[in-house]
Amino acid sequence: MSAQTTAPQDFNWLLLADVSSAKARKGENNAGLFDRTWAEVATAIYDRLAEAAEQKKPGSGESVRISSMMLRAGAIATISAL
């Protein structure tokens, strides 16, 4: 985001990460090929959410971090199969 743009305070970042993750897995135009750009968006959001949760309460970001790791593992499995 640029310095001029701010997200609404109640913006649902987890939903954006989950949708981005789904788009990464489906690939461009639902072709079934992994989409790296969407994966980068999703993992960046998941990682920031996990870090923010950990700062509030240690251990509370684990589920979001697992989502990030699962997406990464899926990318590795898909790309290595090609």
Helices and strands as residue ranges (DSSP letters): H 13-26, G 28-30, H 36-56, H 62-81
